[in-house]
């Protein structure tokens, strides 16, 4: 089950009863779990967010250029 501390999911139980022509009863219980999808995180890296930082010895500008090259398929 997908939940985080039982705060982001809810569980419902659907109880079904089928009655036939001879008044016989058939029961079924179905469990349904609804959960909140994770927020999508943007992959866009702006210069303001990484200016002055270094990634594996690269400067921030080199890291941005590397990211652009990957997105362009180079």
N, CA, C and O atoms as a printed pandas DataFrame, in Angstrom:
     atom_number atom_name residue_name chain_id  residue_number  x_coord  y_coord  z_coord
0              1         N          UNK        A               1    0.837   -1.179    0.000
1              2        CA          UNK        A               1    0.000    0.000    0.000
2              3         C          UNK        A               1    0.878    1.236    0.000
3              4         O          UNK        A               1    1.928    1.255    0.642
4              5         N          UNK        A               2    0.465    2.246   -0.699
5              6        CA          UNK        A               2    1.249    3.471   -0.785
6              7         C          UNK        A               2    0.672    4.496    0.185
7              8         O          UNK        A               2   -0.403    5.050   -0.044
8              9         N          UNK        A               3    1.392    4.737    1.256
9             10        CA          UNK        A               3    0.962    5.785    2.175
10            11         C          UNK        A               3    2.162    6.289    2.957
11            12         O          UNK        A               3    3.183    5.610    3.067
12            13         N          UNK        A               4    2.025    7.472    3.489
13            14        CA          UNK        A               4    3.073    8.076    4.301
14            15         C          UNK        A               4    2.432    8.395    5.644
15            16         O          UNK        A               4    1.718    9.389    5.784
16            17         N          UNK        A               5    2.689    7.562    6.608
17            18        CA          UNK        A               5    2.119    7.790    7.932
18            19         C          UNK        A               5    0.602    7.838    7.933
19            20         O          UNK        A               5   -0.006    8.495    8.778
20            21         N          UNK        A               6   -0.016    7.131    6.973
21            22        CA          UNK        A               6   -1.473    7.089    6.830
22            23         C          UNK        A               6   -2.083    8.481    6.686
23            24         O          UNK        A               6   -3.231    8.696    7.073
24            25         N          UNK        A               7   -1.324    9.423    6.135
25            26        CA          UNK        A               7   -1.820   10.785    5.954
26            27         C          UNK        A               7   -2.172   11.090    4.510
27            28         O          UNK        A               7   -2.927   12.026    4.248
28            29         N          UNK        A               8   -1.645   10.327    3.570
29            30        CA          UNK        A               8   -1.839   10.647    2.169
30            31         C          UNK        A               8   -2.631    9.584    1.421
31            32         O          UNK        A               8   -2.654    9.587    0.190
32            33         N          UNK        A               9   -3.275    8.683    2.136
33            34        CA          UNK        A               9   -4.098    7.679    1.469
34            35         C          UNK        A               9   -5.372    7.463    2.277
35            36         O          UNK        A               9   -5.444    7.766    3.468
36            37         N          UNK        A              10   -6.363    6.935    1.590
37            38        CA          UNK        A              10   -7.624    6.622    2.256
38            39         C          UNK        A              10   -8.083    5.260    1.725
39            40         O          UNK        A              10   -7.909    4.949    0.547
40            41         N          UNK        A              11   -8.660    4.470    2.599
41            42        CA          UNK        A              11   -9.089    3.118    2.245
42            43         C          UNK        A              11  -10.608    3.030    2.395
43            44         O          UNK        A              11  -11.166    3.370    3.439
44            45         N          UNK        A              12  -11.261    2.566    1.331
45            46        CA          UNK        A              12  -12.708    2.378    1.337
46            47         C          UNK        A              12  -13.006    0.892    1.183
47            48         O          UNK        A              12  -12.250    0.164    0.539
48            49         N          UNK        A              13  -14.105    0.447    1.772
49            50        CA          UNK        A              13  -14.566   -0.926    1.619
50            51         C          UNK        A              13  -15.956   -0.889    0.993
51            52         O          UNK        A              13  -16.865   -0.241    1.512
52            53         N          UNK        A              14  -16.108   -1.585   -0.121
53            54        CA          UNK        A              14  -17.386   -1.674   -0.806
54            55         C          UNK        A              14  -17.970   -3.049   -0.498
55            56         O          UNK        A              14  -17.377   -4.070   -0.846
56            57         N          UNK        A              15  -19.125   -3.074    0.150
57            58        CA          UNK        A              15  -19.780   -4.332    0.507
58            59         C          UNK        A              15  -20.944   -4.576   -0.448
59            60         O          UNK        A              15  -21.860   -3.760   -0.547
60            61         N          UNK        A              16  -20.901   -5.700   -1.146
61            62        CA          UNK        A              16  -21.932   -6.046   -2.117
62            63         C          UNK        A              16  -22.715   -7.253   -1.628
63            64         O          UNK        A              16  -22.148   -8.195   -1.074
64            65         N          UNK        A              17  -24.028   -7.211   -1.841
65            66        CA          UNK        A              17  -24.892   -8.346   -1.514
66            67         C          UNK        A              17  -25.748   -8.636   -2.741
67            68         O          UNK        A              17  -26.475   -7.771   -3.227
68            69         N          UNK        A              18  -25.649   -9.864   -3.229
69            70        CA          UNK        A              18  -26.454  -10.300   -4.363
70            71         C          UNK        A              18  -27.514  -11.259   -3.833
71            72         O          UNK        A              18  -27.192  -12.226   -3.142
72            73         N          UNK        A              19  -28.773  -10.991   -4.156
73            74        CA          UNK        A              19  -29.874  -11.858   -3.727
74            75         C          UNK        A              19  -30.469  -12.486   -4.984
75            76         O          UNK        A              19  -30.916  -11.775   -5.884
76            77         N          UNK        A              20  -30.475  -13.816   -5.045
77            78        CA          UNK        A              20  -31.012  -14.477   -6.236
78            79         C          UNK        A              20  -32.513  -14.709   -6.093
79            80         O          UNK        A              20  -33.132  -14.283   -5.117
80            81         N          UNK        A              21  -33.094  -15.399   -7.097
81            82        CA          UNK        A              21  -34.548  -15.606   -7.123
82            83         C          UNK        A              21  -35.055  -16.467   -5.974
83            84         O          UNK        A              21  -36.234  -16.401   -5.625
84            85         N          UNK        A              22  -34.185  -17.266   -5.389
85            86        CA          UNK        A              22  -34.595  -18.135   -4.284
86            87         C          UNK        A              22  -34.192  -17.545   -2.945
87            88         O          UNK        A              22  -34.087  -18.268   -1.954
88            89         N          UNK        A              23  -33.970  -16.261   -2.906
89            90        CA          UNK        A              23  -33.601  -15.502   -1.700
90            91         C          UNK        A              23  -32.296  -15.965   -1.057
91            92         O          UNK        A              23  -32.102  -15.805    0.148
92            93         N          UNK        A              24  -31.412  -16.534   -1.858
93            94        CA          UNK        A              24  -30.073  -16.838   -1.353
94            95         C          UNK        A              24  -29.236  -15.570   -1.463
95            96         O          UNK        A              24  -29.364  -14.810   -2.423
96            97         N          UNK        A              25  -28.393  -15.353   -0.488
97            98        CA          UNK        A              25  -27.566  -14.140   -0.458
98            99         C          UNK        A              25  -26.106  -14.494   -0.696
99           100         O          UNK        A              25  -25.576  -15.457   -0.142
100          101         N          UNK        A              26  -25.479  -13.690   -1.533
101          102        CA          UNK        A              26  -24.056  -13.836   -1.824
102          103         C          UNK        A              26  -23.385  -12.515   -1.468
103          104         O          UNK        A              26  -23.858  -11.441   -1.840
104          105         N          UNK        A              27  -22.288  -12.610   -0.749
105          106        CA          UNK        A              27  -21.612  -11.416   -0.245
106          107         C          UNK        A              27  -20.225  -11.279   -0.862
107          108         O          UNK        A              27  -19.544  -12.269   -1.131
108          109         N          UNK        A              28  -19.832  -10.049   -1.076
109          110        CA          UNK        A              28  -18.471   -9.761   -1.538
110          111         C          UNK        A              28  -18.053   -8.422   -0.949
111          112         O          UNK        A              28  -18.835   -7.472   -0.903
112          113         N          UNK        A              29  -16.810   -8.369   -0.503
113          114        CA          UNK        A              29  -16.255   -7.117    0.002
114          115         C          UNK        A              29  -15.051   -6.756   -0.856
115          116         O          UNK        A              29  -14.168   -7.585   -1.076
116          117         N          UNK        A              30  -15.014   -5.517   -1.339
117          118        CA          UNK        A              30  -13.916   -5.048   -2.178
118          119         C          UNK        A              30  -13.245   -3.867   -1.488
119          120         O          UNK        A              30  -13.903   -2.908   -1.086
120          121         N          UNK        A              31  -11.935   -3.952   -1.360
121          122        CA          UNK        A              31  -11.167   -2.868   -0.740
122          123         C          UNK        A              31  -10.601   -1.971   -1.835
123          124         O          UNK        A              31  -10.061   -2.460   -2.827
124          125         N          UNK        A              32  -10.727   -0.657   -1.652
125          126        CA          UNK        A              32  -10.171    0.317   -2.595
126          127         C          UNK        A              32   -9.295    1.278   -1.816
127          128         O          UNK        A              32   -9.692    1.777   -0.763
128          129         N          UNK        A              33   -8.108    1.537   -2.331
129          130        CA          UNK        A              33   -7.195    2.478   -1.692
130          131         C          UNK        A              33   -6.901    3.605   -2.663
131          132         O          UNK        A              33   -6.456    3.365   -3.785
132          133         N          UNK        A              34   -7.147    4.821   -2.236
133          134        CA          UNK        A              34   -6.833    6.004   -3.031
134          135         C          UNK        A              34   -5.662    6.702   -2.380
135          136         O          UNK        A              34   -5.629    6.852   -1.159
136          137         N          UNK        A              35   -4.689    7.138   -3.187
137          138        CA          UNK        A              35   -3.542    7.844   -2.634
138          139         C          UNK        A              35   -3.223    9.053   -3.485
139          140         O          UNK        A              35   -3.595    9.134   -4.656
140          141         N          UNK        A              36   -2.538    9.974   -2.877
141          142        CA          UNK        A              36   -2.163   11.212   -3.540
142          143         C          UNK        A              36   -0.887   10.983   -4.337
143          144         O          UNK        A              36    0.088   10.440   -3.817
144          145         N          UNK        A              37   -0.896   11.398   -5.601
145          146        CA          UNK        A              37    0.297   11.267   -6.428
146          147         C          UNK        A              37    1.329   12.295   -6.001
147          148         O          UNK        A              37    0.988   13.375   -5.518
148          149         N          UNK        A              38    2.588   11.946   -6.185
149          150        CA          UNK        A              38    3.674   12.861   -5.847
150          151         C          UNK        A              38    3.646   14.058   -6.793
151          152         O          UNK        A              38    3.269   13.935   -7.959
152          153         N          UNK        A              39    4.045   15.203   -6.280
153          154        CA          UNK        A              39    4.134   16.394   -7.103
154          155         C          UNK        A              39    5.248   16.219   -8.119
155          156         O          UNK        A              39    6.297   15.652   -7.814
156          157         N          UNK        A              40    5.014   16.711   -9.329
157          158        CA          UNK        A              40    6.051   16.640  -10.357
158          159         C          UNK        A              40    7.077   17.726  -10.088
159          160         O          UNK        A              40    6.724   18.877   -9.836
160          161         N          UNK        A              41    8.351   17.354  -10.143
161          162        CA          UNK        A              41    9.437   18.290   -9.892
162          163         C          UNK        A              41   10.007   18.710  -11.239
163          164         O          UNK        A              41   10.346   17.872  -12.074
164          165         N          UNK        A              42   10.107   20.004  -11.435
165          166        CA          UNK        A              42   10.640   20.532  -12.684
166          167         C          UNK        A              42   12.126   20.238  -12.774
167          168         O          UNK        A              42   12.856   20.377  -11.793
168          169         N          UNK        A              43   12.569   19.831  -13.953
169          170        CA          UNK        A              43   13.984   19.533  -14.156
170          171         C          UNK        A              43   14.758   20.757  -14.627
171          172         O          UNK        A              43   15.967   20.688  -14.845
172          173         N          UNK        A              44   14.059   21.875  -14.783
173          174        CA          UNK        A              44   14.710   23.091  -15.265
174          175         C          UNK        A              44   15.654   23.632  -14.194
175          176         O          UNK        A              44   15.260   23.818  -13.043
176          177         N          UNK        A              45   16.892   23.880  -14.582
177          178        CA          UNK        A              45   17.876   24.438  -13.657
178          179         C          UNK        A              45   18.160   25.861  -14.100
179          180         O          UNK        A              45   18.609   26.088  -15.223
180          181         N          UNK        A              46   17.903   26.801  -13.239
181          182        CA          UNK        A              46   18.169   28.194  -13.603
182          183         C          UNK        A              46   19.524   28.619  -13.065
183          184         O          UNK        A              46   20.016   28.065  -12.082
184          185         N          UNK        A              47   20.117   29.600  -13.714
185          186        CA          UNK        A              47   21.431   30.104  -13.299
186          187         C          UNK        A              47   21.370   30.710  -11.900
187          188         O          UNK        A              47   22.346   30.634  -11.154
188          189         N          UNK        A              48   20.232   31.314  -11.534
189          190        CA          UNK        A              48   20.127   31.943  -10.215
190          191         C          UNK        A              48   20.211   30.909   -9.098
191          192         O          UNK        A              48   20.727   31.196   -8.018
192          193         N          UNK        A              49   19.704   29.712   -9.358
193          194        CA          UNK        A              49   19.677   28.683   -8.322
194          195         C          UNK        A              49   21.038   28.055   -8.073
195          196         O          UNK        A              49   21.317   27.606   -6.961
196          197         N          UNK        A              50   21.898   28.018   -9.101
197          198        CA          UNK        A              50   23.164   27.316   -8.918
198          199         C          UNK        A              50   24.378   28.213   -9.094
199          200         O          UNK        A              50   25.501   27.711   -9.145
200          201         N          UNK        A              51   24.190   29.510   -9.186
201          202        CA          UNK        A              51   25.334   30.391   -9.407
202          203         C          UNK        A              51   26.287   30.300   -8.220
203          204         O          UNK        A              51   25.881   30.374   -7.060
204          205         N          UNK        A              52   27.553   30.138   -8.543
205          206        CA          UNK        A              52   28.574   30.075   -7.506
206          207         C          UNK        A              52   28.775   28.704   -6.901
207          208         O          UNK        A              52   29.659   28.538   -6.060
208          209         N          UNK        A              53   27.993   27.720   -7.293
209          210        CA          UNK        A              53   28.174   26.376   -6.739
210          211         C          UNK        A              53   29.034   25.558   -7.677
211          212         O          UNK        A              53   29.177   25.894   -8.852
212          213         N          UNK        A              54   29.601   24.496   -7.165
213          214        CA          UNK        A              54   30.435   23.613   -7.976
214          215         C          UNK        A              54   29.860   22.208   -7.916
215          216         O          UNK        A              54   29.404   21.755   -6.866
216          217         N          UNK        A              55   29.885   21.528   -9.043
217          218        CA          UNK        A              55   29.392   20.164   -9.130
218          219         C          UNK        A              55   30.510   19.289   -9.653
219          220         O          UNK        A              55   30.896   19.400  -10.817
220          221         N          UNK        A              56   31.036   18.419   -8.801
221          222        CA          UNK        A              56   32.129   17.520   -9.179
222          223         C          UNK        A              56   33.288   18.270   -9.825
223          224         O          UNK        A              56   33.838   17.815  -10.828
224          225         N          UNK        A              57   33.656   19.393   -9.272
225          226        CA          UNK        A              57   34.788   20.155   -9.770
226          227         C          UNK        A              57   34.454   21.098  -10.912
227          228         O          UNK        A              57   35.307   21.883  -11.328
228          229         N          UNK        A              58   33.232   21.040  -11.427
229          230        CA          UNK        A              58   32.847   21.936  -12.503
230          231         C          UNK        A              58   32.332   23.241  -11.925
231          232         O          UNK        A              58   31.853   23.280  -10.792
232          233         N          UNK        A              59   32.430   24.292  -12.693
233          234        CA          UNK        A              59   31.810   25.548  -12.275
234          235         C          UNK        A              59   30.323   25.457  -12.569
235          236         O          UNK        A              59   29.881   24.557  -13.283
236          237         N          UNK        A              60   29.559   26.375  -12.025
237          238        CA          UNK        A              60   28.117   26.365  -12.234
238          239         C          UNK        A              60   27.777   26.528  -13.708
239          240         O          UNK        A              60   26.865   25.872  -14.211
240          241         N          UNK        A              61   28.501   27.393  -14.402
241          242        CA          UNK        A              61   28.227   27.607  -15.828
242          243         C          UNK        A              61   28.491   26.337  -16.629
243          244         O          UNK        A              61   27.737   26.016  -17.548
244          245         N          UNK        A              62   29.553   25.615  -16.290
245          246        CA          UNK        A              62   29.858   24.370  -16.992
246          247         C          UNK        A              62   28.788   23.317  -16.712
247          248         O          UNK        A              62   28.441   22.537  -17.599
248          249         N          UNK        A              63   28.267   23.290  -15.498
249          250        CA          UNK        A              63   27.209   22.337  -15.152
250          251         C          UNK        A              63   25.945   22.637  -15.941
251          252         O          UNK        A              63   25.274   21.720  -16.413
252          253         N          UNK        A              64   25.614   23.927  -16.087
253          254        CA          UNK        A              64   24.427   24.306  -16.859
254          255         C          UNK        A              64   24.624   23.938  -18.322
255          256         O          UNK        A              64   23.708   23.409  -18.952
256          257         N          UNK        A              65   25.798   24.207  -18.868
257          258        CA          UNK        A              65   26.072   23.868  -20.266
258          259         C          UNK        A              65   25.991   22.359  -20.479
259          260         O          UNK        A              65   25.468   21.899  -21.494
260          261         N          UNK        A              66   26.504   21.599  -19.532
261          262        CA          UNK        A              66   26.439   20.141  -19.611
262          263         C          UNK        A              66   24.981   19.673  -19.625
263          264         O          UNK        A              66   24.624   18.779  -20.392
264          265         N          UNK        A              67   24.140   20.275  -18.781
265          266        CA          UNK        A              67   22.719   19.928  -18.728
266          267         C          UNK        A              67   22.041   20.255  -20.048
267          268         O          UNK        A              67   21.240   19.462  -20.544
268          269         N          UNK        A              68   22.351   21.417  -20.627
269          270        CA          UNK        A              68   21.756   21.802  -21.913
270          271         C          UNK        A              68   22.176   20.837  -23.014
271          272         O          UNK        A              68   21.371   20.493  -23.879
272          273         N          UNK        A              69   23.438   20.397  -22.986
273          274        CA          UNK        A              69   23.915   19.448  -23.988
274          275         C          UNK        A              69   23.183   18.116  -23.881
275          276         O          UNK        A              69   22.850   17.506  -24.897
276          277         N          UNK        A              70   22.934   17.668  -22.667
277          278        CA          UNK        A              70   22.212   16.409  -22.461
278          279         C          UNK        A              70   20.786   16.528  -22.979
279          280         O          UNK        A              70   20.293   15.628  -23.658
280          281         N          UNK        A              71   20.113   17.654  -22.655
281          282        CA          UNK        A              71   18.738   17.852  -23.103
282          283         C          UNK        A              71   18.662   17.970  -24.620
283          284         O          UNK        A              71   17.668   17.566  -25.223
284          285         N          UNK        A              72   19.706   18.521  -25.244
285          286        CA          UNK        A              72   19.723   18.672  -26.697
286          287         C          UNK        A              72   20.110   17.371  -27.396
287          288         O          UNK        A              72   20.013   17.279  -28.620
288          289         N          UNK        A              73   20.544   16.374  -26.644
289          290        CA          UNK        A              73   20.905   15.086  -27.213
290          291         C          UNK        A              73   22.317   15.029  -27.748
291          292         O          UNK        A              73   22.622   14.187  -28.593
292          293         N          UNK        A              74   23.178   15.900  -27.277
293          294        CA          UNK        A              74   24.573   15.914  -27.742
294          295         C          UNK        A              74   25.413   14.982  -26.910
295          296         O          UNK        A              74   26.614   14.856  -27.147
